[in-house]
Amino acid sequence: MLRRVVFCDMRLAASCGMPVVQGVYLAVASMLFLCAGQGAWVFVPVSSASFFGFFPDVSYAVAETGCSAEQAIASACLAHAVLLPVTCLVSTALFAHAVLEGGALRVSVARGRGIVLWLAPKVAVSWLFSVVPFVLATVVTFLAHSGTGSLALAPSIAMRVALACVIALGCCALCWAIFVAFGTGPASAGMLFVAGIAAFVAQMSLPSAFVPTGYAMLSRIAGIGLWQQSALPLCASCVVSLGVAAAISAIGFARRMR
């Protein structure tokens, strides 16, 4: 039963333009790396040995932070994570619009499915369509640096990719919750985008603090000397995000069923 629901959701997601979002992600990530030049997209020092941000240029990261070439390569492989929160938002917005505006929610309720059984597959599909291009771009970037790097970096990068995927799951769940509660119009999407950017600005203003939002957490994973000490708080924040998303979704679900 669940397998059939997920398969139907994936077909619907594919029909509403989410594969196009994946292609755009890969194209934009490629252009960002090709046109990056020397520098960093975000560069905020936390201490003399730890920095958060997005560092596509290996030589710049080594020169400015004093880190090893291996650390710089690992960070460069994840610099395109700067695109991941927007990808989660756009993918979820497209899918949620197709689902919520089409009356599928009321049909599911009429068949006796609760909010959890209805929402969980859709969050999973949005998450899957968001992280596939991210993982693919990471692998390609790692292979591009294989001449200067080492396969010894693969486990570290894999762990950071896994953490980024967990963060993406929390982002997709929160996006779905807001769309269920407040609708799929541009106001909801704009609110999520502005809130994410504002929280990231707050993180840059308070580098020693931990701001549990998508951009802020991803900048720690893609940064230098921070991801290991941040792993547990990141996972805990994502669990909290899932709980908050479930609560907001339940309120929105009850509101829509009136």
Protein Blocks (a to p, Z undefined) as FASTA:
>chain_A
ZZmmmmmmmmmmmmnopmmmmmmmmmmmmmmmmmnogadfbdcdfblmbccdddfblklm
mmmnopafklmmmmmmmmmmmmmmmmmmmmmmmmmmmmmmnommmmmmmnopafklmmmm
mmmmmmmmmmmmmmmmmmmmmmmmmmmmcfklmmmmmmmmmmmmmmmmmmmmmmmmmmmm
nopafklmmmmmmmmmmmmmmmmmmmmbccdbfklmmmmmmmghklmmmmmmmmmmmmmm
mmmmmmmmmmmmmmmmZZ
